[in-house]
Structures are given as C-alpha cells and as structure tokens.
Amino acid sequence: MNARKKLDYVTVLSEGFRYGMKNVPSLLGALVLWIVTIWIPYVNVGTTIAICTLPLLLSRGEVFSPLTIFDKKYYRYMGEYFLTFGLMAIGIIGAALFLYIPAIVVSLAWSLAILLLLDKGLNAAEAIRMSNKLTYGNKWTILFVTVTICIASFIVWTIISMFFAMISYRIIIGADSLESMGIASVMVGFISILVLLALIVATMAFFIGCQASIYGTLSKNIEEQH
C-alpha cells in the first residue's frame, strides 16, 4: 500500500510560483472577462464557478485559455455548487461562534470541496467530507503557505509604496515650477498604479498557483485509493 501523500511547504511555494507565473496572462484575461460579464444573468453563474475552480486548471500544469470560463460544463454543477457553498458557509459561520479559531480550521479543512465537486463529480456532502479527509494532517502547511504569501506581498507592497513616495518627495523638492511638478507627479502616480496592479495580479496568480499545487498533491490520494 502506497504511503499517503503529504504537503511539503517549500514544494507548494515553488510549484505555486511556477504554476501561477506561467498562467499570469491567462488568469488576468479570465478575471477581466469575468468582471466584464458579471452583470449578465445566468452567464455570471457559470463564469463565477469557473473562476472559483481556476486552481483545478492550473494543477494540470498546462496554460489554459481565458475563454475556458465560458465552458458550458460549469452550468451542470450550478445546483451542487450553491449547495456546497451554502453548507460550507453555514458550517464556517457556526464555527466562528466559538471564537474564530474553529472557523479557520474548518475553512482549511473544507478548502478543496469546490474543486473536488467539479473534478471528481462528487455531491456536496461527499466533496466536503473528502476535502476534510485530504487536508487532515496538512492544515498547518496550508495555513503557513497562505500566511507566507500575505506577509511577502505586504513587504513587497510596502517597499514599492515607499519607493514611489520617495520619488514623489524628490520631485516636489526639486521641481522648478508647479507645472513641471504636476506633470511629473501625475506620471509617477500613473506608473505606481500600474506597478501596484501588476503586484496584485502576481499575488493572485501565486496564491492560485499554490492552491493548484495543494490540490494536485492531495487529490492523488484519491486516485491511489481506487
């Protein structure tokens, strides 16, 4: 009998970074298409389900097309998706009544449920139960990966913000006129916004990539059971 696969902190981060960076254009395109079509009834349900399951696409190690979010297969899971989401929300809210820590544990335990729903064709109860089983013994790793991404993003965000703040300060001090100061400030502000937006997209890609690595590793335990 094969040993049960466990998550490795360094492996998840390295694979997550590789998966995420390889699919940055596709992820950006999918998010833009989702935002553009979010106001269209019925279509927005399928695209939202697709966005929630992007880690599943990345876990296959391939570059996906942004147009994948319009695939009709996502509508087949509409009922099970809302049922699973509703059951998870009720459970997490209930756990939050016990001073939040249980809610964090439950959230980590059920974090793979939606992916299992679409990938393995499980029903809501089976997906939640299987997610709880797969994440058992791996919750600390999942938590540390999430915290690491948050801290790293905060540090990079702070450094970039301070860098552009310093440039703006130097422009104000060294400007020859209000007109030149205004033009330079606008240019710096525009560039800083672009850089920060790029950082947000990269962070999202990294996070989704790590989710893909986690799911790709733990879902193999299901395959070995059959």
Disulfide bonds with the S-S distance in Angstrom:
none
